[in-house]
Amino acid sequence: MQAFVVFIIPSLVISNWFVTTKQVEDASKFATHFVHKEAVLGIEPAATLLFPANASAVNLARLLNSSLNATKPSLSTIETKAAPHLFLALKTNSLSQISYIGSGSFIYSYYTEGN
C-alpha cells in the first residue's frame, strides 16, 4: 500500500506539471502570434510610405561607396568624388538637405536656402 502511495503522488504532481506547462506554452504561442500580427499591421503601412525615400537613399549610398572605394577617404577625396553626387541628388530630388558623414569625422552637406 505504501508503495502505491509513493508512486501515485509523484505521478499526480508530474501530470499536473505537464498540463500546466502545456497551458503556458499554448498561451505564450498565442501571445507571440498576436504581438507579431499587431507589429506587422503597424509597421507595414509605414514601410510602404518610406520605400521610395529608402530606395533613393540606398542607391545614393551605393553610388557614393563605389565612388569613394576607401575605408577612410580624405576631405579632398570627398570634395572631388562625393560632393558632385550629393549636389546632383539635391538638385534632382525634392530635398532640402543632403549630407555625407564619414567615419573620419568628416561632414559634408548641401542645403537649400529658406528651409
N, C-alpha and C positions, 0 to 999 in steps of 0.2 A: 504494500500500500504506500509506504514512504517513497519508494522508487517511482511510483506513478505520480505522486505529488511533485517530486523533484523534476520530473520531465514535463509535466503539464504546465507548471508556472512559467518556465523559460519559453516554452513553445507559444504560450499566450502572449507573453511580452514581445517575442520576436514577430509574431503575426501582427500585433498592434503596431509595432515599429514599422513593419513593411507597409501596412495600409497607410499610416501617417506619412511616410516617406513618399509613397506614390501620389498622395494627395498634394503634397508640397511640390513635387516635380510637375504635376499637371498644372497647378496654379502658376508656377513660375514660367512654364511654357506659354500659357495663355497671356500672362502679363508681358512677356517678352514679345510675343506676336503683336499684341495691342500697341505697345510702345513703338515697335518698328513700323507698323502700319501708320500710326499718327505722325511719326517723324517723316516718313516718305510723303504723306499728304501735305505736310507743312513745307518741306524742302523743295519738292518738285515744281510748284508754281514759280518760286523764286529763281530756281535754276534755269527755267526756260526763259525768264526775263533777262538773266545775266549772260546767257550763252553768246549773243553777238559781241558783247563787250569783251568777254573772256576769249573768244576766238581771235579777235583782233590783237589782244594783249599777248596771247600765246604766239601768234605769228610774228609780232614785233620782237618779242623776246628771242625767238629762234633766229630772226634776221640779225639782231644785234650780236647774239652769241656767235654766229658764223662770221660776222664782220670782225669781231674782236679776237676770236680764237686764241685768247690768252687768259690765264687764270687771274693775273693782276695787271691789267693794262695801265699804261701811264696816262696822265691827263692829256698829253698831246695826242696819244692814240685815240682816246675817247673823243677829243675835239675833231679829229680828222675822219674817224670811221663811224662813230656812233651818232655824233651830233647831226650830220645830214639826214640820217634816217629818222631821228627824233623830230627834226624840223618838218620833214615831209609828212610824217604821221600827224603832226599838229595841224598842218595846213589842209590836209586832205580829209581828215575826220572832223567831226564836230566836237573837238576837245577844247578845253580852256587851259589845260596844263598837261605837260608830259615831262617825265623825269627819268634819268638814269642814275641809279645809286649803285656804285661799285663796292667791291669788298675792300678796296684800299682807301675807304673814307672819301671817295670822290662822289660829288653830287653835281649832276649837270641837268639843268631844267630849262624849258621854254614855257612861256605862258603868254596868253593874250591879255592886253590891257583891258581894264574895265570889268574883269571877272574876279 
